[in-house]
Structures are given as structure tokens and as C-alpha cells.
Amino acid sequence: MLMRARSKGWRVVVFNSRGCGDSPVTTPQFYSASFLGDIYEVVAHVSNRYPEANLYAIGWSLGANILVRYLGQESHSCLLSGAVSLCNPFNLVIADEDFHKGFNNVYDRALANSLRKIFKKHALLFEDMEGEFNISLAANAKTVREFDDGLTRVSFGFKSVDDYYSNSSSSNSIINVRTPLLCIQAANDPIAPSRGIPRKDIEENSNCLLIVTPKGGHLGWVAGSEAPRGCPWTDPHVMDFLEHIEHGKSASAACANDLETMNSSVTDRFQHLEV
């Protein structure tokens, strides 16, 4: 995706959550589905550095959940001009339920293993932690739920894992999104279940567009002109969507200085986008 964007002349910034992509963890707190502090920091930093640029964001998986929650929380004040959500788990309670069914246990164990590895790299930061922390449970977690119970939900002040999942689900944020948003999901995604997609809220929000493909798994989509070794099917369509909005912004800015008129024009173009 980054290579495609750069080849089209876009400036690209990568935001890795704490501990991911070998990014450092310097305090006893990892990333979570609920915490928006880091994305606020990143968006504000880029906005201040390039004040004349329109900003766009793409989120994958849990990153998509964080992005959509950010869009909903910022609503009319959002600094982003457009966004794309890919394989968003949306409803984390449902995602957790499906994680424990059949073959999905394989993904659950794999993700838990990744979390344990990140934790063990920074275990010294969590020594002598007081309160409800269960460091032993997190360090030896065999499921994502066990890790979240031992560490994540306590770090962010939730009473239980279910409380954390329920209040961190981006499905609750769709109704407040005022930024053009494209959501792409796969009906057979084992990590972001189709039944968790807030279809009604997306349909009723004129700023949102939903595409659900029958296949694709979790961030798979091995199809399109560059398959099987090239980019996934989604990449060119995501770029088409963002460029469509950017061109609409540029055209509107050229003919109108009124912000409301500009946003109306962008929304009108967005509603007639074909993918």
C-alpha cells in the first residue's frame, strides 16, 4: 500500500502501535482497542508539520477499530479528510465469541503468542505493578482474552474483559463519523466476523460506504491483476477512493472558499463513487 501511494506522489507516514513493528515501549502500557492517545498524537504531529495538506488515514484490523473510534470521537472536528477501514473487528464482544470457535482457535493462539513476545521484551517495566494486574496470566496467556484480562483491561481502567471489549468497539462510533469513510470487510473473516458489522448504522450514515466481499479472510484478498504475489485486491481500490476524495477537495477549493459548500460537494461525489 505504501509503495503504491508513494508511486502516485503521496507522502506516507506509518503509525505502529506501541511494541508493534519493533517500536519501543518505554512505560508500562501497551496499545489497546480503547486507547486513542497515540493516534491523536500522530495526527496532530503530521497536521502541524504539513498544515496545508489534506490528511488521510488507513487502518488495518485492530488499527481500523482504533481509527474508526477516533473518527467518531472527533466527529465534526476531525483533522482527517478521508479514511479507510480494512477488516475491522467492529464489535469486539462478537469477535471474542467467534475467536473460540473451531479453527479460529489457531488465530487466537497465534495472536496471543505475539502479545506474549511483545510483553516479554518489556517485562521489566511491569515488575512490582500493584492493583488488579495479573502479570503471570499475561506472560503465559494462551488466548488474547487471557492476556487482556491479566494486563490490558487493567491498564486502561476496565472492570472486566467484557467491559473492555464492549466499550472499545468501533461499532458504537459509526453514527458519529462525519469524515468520508470506506469500510471493506470479508464475509469469511475469522477475526472480524461478518455478523459484527454495524450494517444499519453504516447504511444510515451518508459519510460511510461498506463493501463486503464473499471471500478474503483476514486481510487476505489474494485476487486482482497482481495476484497471487502482488498487492491484495483492496490496494488499488483504496487508492482510487482516497484520490477521488482528494480530487473533489481540490476542485471544491478552487471554486469555493466556503467550507460548508466544499464539504457538501465532496460528500456528493463520495455518494456516487463506484468501486
C-alpha positions as CSV (number, residue, x, y, z in Angstrom):
1,M,0.0,0.0,0.0
2,L,2.8,2.4,0.9
3,M,4.7,1.7,-2.3
4,R,1.5,2.3,-4.3
5,A,0.8,5.6,-2.6
6,R,4.4,6.8,-2.9
7,S,4.4,5.9,-6.6
8,K,1.4,8.2,-7.0
9,G,3.1,11.1,-5.3
10,W,1.6,10.8,-1.8
11,R,3.6,11.5,1.4
12,V,3.3,8.5,3.6
13,V,3.5,8.2,7.4
14,V,3.4,4.8,9.3
15,F,2.0,4.7,12.7
16,N,2.9,1.5,14.6
17,S,1.2,0.9,17.9
18,R,3.4,0.6,20.9
19,G,5.5,-2.5,20.8
20,C,4.5,-3.4,17.2
21,G,6.9,-3.3,14.4
22,D,9.8,-3.3,16.9
23,S,8.7,0.2,18.2
24,P,9.9,0.9,21.7
25,V,7.8,0.6,24.8
26,T,9.1,3.0,27.5
27,T,6.2,2.9,30.0
28,P,4.2,0.1,31.5
29,Q,1.4,0.5,29.0
30,F,0.8,-1.3,25.6
31,Y,-1.6,-0.3,22.9
32,S,-5.3,-1.3,23.2
33,A,-8.5,-1.0,21.3
34,S,-9.7,1.6,23.7
35,F,-6.7,4.0,23.8
36,L,-6.8,6.9,21.3
37,G,-4.0,9.0,22.8
38,D,-1.3,7.8,20.3
39,I,-3.4,8.3,17.2
40,Y,-4.3,11.8,18.4
41,E,-0.6,12.5,18.8
42,V,0.3,11.2,15.4
43,V,-2.4,13.1,13.5
44,A,-1.7,16.3,15.4
45,H,2.1,16.0,14.6
46,V,1.6,15.4,10.9
47,S,-1.0,18.2,10.7
48,N,1.3,20.7,12.4
49,R,4.2,19.6,10.1
50,Y,2.1,19.9,6.9
51,P,-0.6,22.4,7.7
52,E,-1.6,23.0,4.1
53,A,-2.0,19.2,3.3
54,N,-5.2,17.2,3.4
55,L,-4.7,14.2,5.7
56,Y,-6.0,10.7,5.0
57,A,-5.7,7.5,7.1
58,I,-6.0,3.8,6.5
59,G,-6.4,1.3,9.3
60,W,-6.0,-2.5,9.3
61,S,-7.6,-4.9,11.7
62,L,-7.4,-3.5,15.3
63,G,-5.8,-0.4,13.8
64,A,-9.1,0.0,11.8
65,N,-11.1,-0.2,15.1
66,I,-8.9,2.5,16.6
67,L,-9.2,4.7,13.5
68,V,-13.0,4.5,13.4
69,R,-13.2,5.2,17.1
70,Y,-11.0,8.3,16.5
71,L,-13.3,9.4,13.6
72,G,-16.4,9.0,15.8
73,Q,-14.9,10.8,18.7
74,E,-13.6,13.7,16.7
75,S,-16.7,13.8,14.5
76,H,-17.1,17.4,13.1
77,S,-13.7,18.4,14.4
78,C,-11.7,15.6,12.7
79,L,-8.5,16.7,11.1
80,L,-8.7,13.9,8.5
81,S,-10.2,14.5,5.1
82,G,-11.0,10.8,4.4
83,A,-10.3,7.3,5.9
84,V,-10.4,3.6,5.0
85,S,-11.1,0.7,7.4
86,L,-10.0,-2.8,6.4
87,C,-11.1,-5.9,8.2
88,N,-12.2,-4.0,11.3
89,P,-13.5,-6.3,14.1
90,F,-16.0,-3.6,14.9
91,N,-17.9,-5.5,17.7
92,L,-15.2,-6.8,20.0
93,V,-17.6,-8.8,22.1
94,I,-18.7,-10.8,19.0
95,A,-15.2,-11.1,17.7
96,D,-14.1,-12.6,21.1
97,E,-17.0,-15.1,21.0
98,D,-16.1,-16.3,17.5
99,F,-12.4,-16.5,18.4
100,H,-13.1,-19.6,20.4
101,K,-15.0,-21.5,17.7
102,G,-13.4,-24.3,15.7
103,F,-10.4,-23.4,13.6
104,N,-10.5,-19.8,14.8
105,N,-8.6,-21.1,17.9
106,V,-5.5,-21.2,15.7
107,Y,-5.6,-17.5,15.1
108,D,-6.4,-16.8,18.8
109,R,-3.3,-18.8,19.9
110,A,-1.1,-17.1,17.2
111,L,-2.1,-13.6,18.3
112,A,-1.7,-14.5,22.0
113,N,1.8,-15.7,21.2
114,S,2.6,-12.4,19.5
115,L,1.3,-10.5,22.5
116,R,3.4,-12.6,24.9
117,K,6.5,-11.9,22.8
118,I,6.0,-8.2,23.0
119,F,5.3,-8.4,26.7
120,K,8.4,-10.5,27.5
121,K,10.6,-7.9,25.7
122,H,9.5,-5.3,28.1
123,A,8.6,-7.4,31.2
124,L,10.9,-5.4,33.5
125,L,8.6,-2.4,33.0
126,F,5.8,-4.3,34.7
127,E,7.6,-5.5,37.7
128,D,6.0,-4.7,41.1
129,M,2.8,-3.5,39.4
130,E,0.1,-3.0,42.0
131,G,-3.7,-3.3,41.7
132,E,-5.6,-5.9,39.7
133,F,-2.7,-6.8,37.3
134,N,-2.1,-10.5,36.8
135,I,1.3,-10.4,35.3
136,S,1.7,-14.2,35.4
137,L,-1.6,-14.7,33.4
138,A,-0.5,-12.2,30.8
139,A,3.0,-13.6,30.5
140,N,1.6,-17.1,30.0
141,A,-1.6,-16.3,28.1
142,K,-2.8,-18.9,25.7
143,T,-5.6,-16.7,24.3
144,V,-6.0,-13.0,23.6
145,R,-8.7,-12.9,26.2
146,E,-6.4,-14.1,28.9
147,F,-3.8,-11.5,28.0
148,D,-6.4,-8.8,28.0
149,D,-7.7,-10.0,31.4
150,G,-4.3,-10.1,33.0
151,L,-3.0,-6.8,31.6
152,T,-4.8,-4.7,29.0
153,R,-8.2,-4.1,30.7
154,V,-6.5,-3.3,34.0
155,S,-4.1,-0.8,32.3
156,F,-7.0,1.1,30.8
157,G,-9.3,1.0,33.8
158,F,-11.9,-1.5,32.8
159,K,-13.7,-3.7,35.4
160,S,-13.6,-6.8,33.3
161,V,-12.6,-8.1,29.8
162,D,-16.2,-7.9,28.6
163,D,-16.4,-4.3,29.9
164,Y,-13.2,-3.5,27.9
165,Y,-14.5,-5.2,24.7
166,S,-17.9,-3.6,24.9
167,N,-16.7,-0.1,25.5
168,S,-13.8,-0.3,22.9
169,S,-15.9,-1.5,19.9
170,S,-15.9,0.9,17.0
171,S,-19.3,-0.3,16.0
172,N,-20.5,2.3,18.6
173,S,-18.7,5.1,16.7
174,I,-20.1,4.8,13.2
175,I,-23.1,7.1,13.9
176,N,-20.8,9.9,14.8
177,V,-18.5,9.7,11.8
178,R,-18.5,12.9,9.7
179,T,-15.5,12.1,7.6
180,P,-15.8,10.1,4.3
181,L,-15.1,6.5,5.3
182,L,-14.8,3.4,3.2
183,C,-15.1,0.1,5.1
184,I,-14.0,-3.1,3.4
185,Q,-14.7,-6.4,5.1
186,A,-14.6,-10.1,4.1
187,A,-17.7,-12.3,4.9
188,N,-15.4,-15.2,5.8
189,D,-13.1,-13.2,8.1
190,P,-12.3,-15.4,11.2
191,I,-11.1,-12.4,13.2
192,A,-13.5,-9.7,12.2
193,P,-16.9,-11.6,12.0
194,S,-19.4,-10.5,9.4
195,R,-22.2,-10.6,12.0
196,G,-20.4,-7.9,13.9
197,I,-20.5,-5.3,11.1
198,P,-22.8,-2.4,12.1
199,R,-24.6,-2.5,8.7
200,K,-27.6,-0.5,9.7
201,D,-25.5,2.4,11.1
202,I,-23.3,2.4,8.1
203,E,-26.2,2.4,5.7
204,E,-27.8,5.3,7.6
205,N,-24.6,7.4,7.7
206,S,-24.2,9.2,4.4
207,N,-20.5,9.6,5.1
208,C,-19.9,5.8,5.1
209,L,-19.5,3.2,2.4
210,L,-19.4,-0.5,3.1
211,I,-18.0,-3.3,0.8
212,V,-18.3,-6.9,1.9
213,T,-16.6,-9.5,-0.3
214,P,-17.7,-13.1,0.0
215,K,-14.0,-14.3,0.4
216,G,-10.8,-12.7,1.6
217,G,-10.2,-14.0,5.1
218,H,-8.4,-11.6,7.4
219,L,-6.5,-9.1,5.2
220,G,-6.1,-11.7,2.5
221,W,-7.9,-10.7,-0.7
222,V,-5.5,-12.6,-2.9
223,A,-7.0,-11.5,-6.2
224,G,-6.8,-8.9,-8.8
225,S,-4.4,-8.1,-11.6
226,E,-1.3,-8.5,-9.4
227,A,-2.3,-11.8,-7.8
228,P,-1.0,-14.0,-6.3
229,R,2.3,-12.4,-5.4
230,G,1.5,-8.8,-5.8
231,C,-0.7,-6.4,-3.8
232,P,-4.1,-7.6,-2.4
233,W,-7.2,-6.8,-4.3
234,T,-8.0,-3.9,-2.0
235,D,-4.9,-1.7,-2.5
236,P,-5.8,-0.1,-5.9
237,H,-9.4,0.4,-4.8
238,V,-8.4,2.1,-1.6
239,M,-6.1,4.4,-3.5
240,D,-8.9,5.2,-6.0
241,F,-11.2,6.1,-3.1
242,L,-8.7,8.4,-1.5
243,E,-7.7,10.1,-4.8
244,H,-11.4,10.5,-5.6
245,I,-11.9,12.5,-2.4
246,E,-8.6,14.4,-2.8
247,H,-9.6,15.5,-6.4
248,G,-13.0,16.5,-5.1
249,K,-11.4,18.6,-2.3
250,S,-9.1,20.3,-4.8
251,A,-11.9,21.0,-7.3
252,S,-14.1,22.4,-4.5
253,A,-11.3,24.6,-3.1
254,A,-10.7,26.1,-6.5
255,C,-14.3,27.2,-6.9
256,A,-15.5,27.9,-3.4
257,N,-13.9,29.3,-0.2
258,D,-16.9,28.4,1.9
259,L,-16.1,25.2,4.0
260,E,-19.7,24.0,4.1
261,T,-20.0,24.2,0.3
262,M,-16.8,22.3,-0.1
263,N,-17.8,19.5,2.3
264,S,-21.2,19.2,0.6
265,S,-19.5,18.9,-2.8
266,V,-17.1,16.2,-1.5
267,T,-20.0,14.2,0.1
268,D,-22.0,14.4,-3.2
269,R,-19.1,13.0,-5.1
270,F,-18.5,10.4,-2.4
271,Q,-22.1,9.1,-2.6
272,H,-21.7,8.4,-6.3
273,L,-18.4,6.6,-6.1
274,E,-18.3,3.3,-7.9
275,V,-15.8,0.5,-6.9
